[in-house]
Amino acid sequence: MIRRATSDDLDAIMAIENASFPTDAWSTETMTAELAGEYSHYLVDEQDGLVVGYAGLRSVRGASDADIQTIALLETHRGAGRGRALLAALLAEAASRGNREVFLEVRADNPGAEGLYLSEGFTELGRRPRYYQPDGVDAIVMRLDLGAQHARQPNGRTSREPEDPNGPIAPSDRAASSGSGDTQAAKESTA
């Protein structure tokens, strides 16, 4: 079940954060600020009362663009469509806020994550060399035109390709282009 994240979810989110990003996890203080941010929209994916994933969007209502901040899942819950469902929920929220474009960064060494975004209509804008630190991995900057996406899919579905149940499909991305002073470098984890 996907629902809005609350401060009560912080410990579970941080456990997933630390497991997903062992070299550059956000601090508890940064995540607390993200959850409480005026322009943040964070979700959790819950199964049997356990938070198994989370995702975040940075968006100003009525602004032209939004940024996907992160999507991450416990390793045991990856590859079952949960990351895709979290992404769809974030895109729906961006659309409801009147955003017309959504941006993100994804690690160049994560083809599963890149594939998910491409299958959802994101296109590559460019690359940021050695963006992810301390690993020195390039970031692929991607953009989705929400208006064009909905025009292509009048039934409201966001996915154009079936998910590969055997492969990694969903990333966790942190878009540093959001303008947040406390947002760290973008990163992702196959979710």
GITA-V819550 format. One record per residue. PHI is phi in whole degrees, -180 to 180 (* if undefined). Layout:
PHI + PHI
This chain:
* + -95 + -146 + -68 + -74 + -127 + -63 + -66 + -88 + -56 + -61 + -66 + -63 + -66 + -64 + -69 + -56 + -68 + -72 + -80 + -129 + -62 + -93 + -151 + -63 + -67 + -76 + -59 + -65 + -64 + -67 + -59 + -64 + -62 + -63 + -95 + -60 + -59 + -105 + -95 + -137 + -110 + -122 + -125 + -107 + -119 + -133 + 51 + 79 + -108 + -75 + -110 + -167 + -151 + -155 + -139 + -127 + -112 + -157 + -97 + -56 + 87 + -72 + -72 + -133 + -139 + -126 + -77 + -87 + -166 + -145 + -148 + -134 + -58 + -55 + -71 + -114 + -85 + 83 + -116 + 93 + -69 + -64 + -63 + -66 + -63 + -60 + -59 + -66 + -66 + -65 + -64 + -66 + -60 + -63 + -67 + -86 + 85 + -71 + -105 + -135 + -129 + -116 + -163 + -122 + -136 + -65 + -67 + -96 + -127 + -65 + -64 + -66 + -59 + -62 + -59 + -63 + -62 + -67 + -95 + 103 + -70 + -125 + -78 + -97 + 171 + -132 + -113 + -61 + 51 + -68 + -86 + -119 + -89 + -79 + 69 + -95 + -67 + -104 + -96 + -88 + -128 + -139 + -125 + -89 + -63 + -63 + -67 + -62 + -70 + -66 + -75 + -129 + -65 + -81 + 87 + -69 + -98 + -85 + -103 + -129 + -67 + -76 + -82 + -68 + -99 + -122 + -69 + -131 + -126 + -95 + -121 + -122 + -123 + -91 + -72 + -75 + -71 + 90 + -74 + -68 + -106 + -80 + -82 + -58 + -65 + -160 + -152 + -132 + -58 + -119
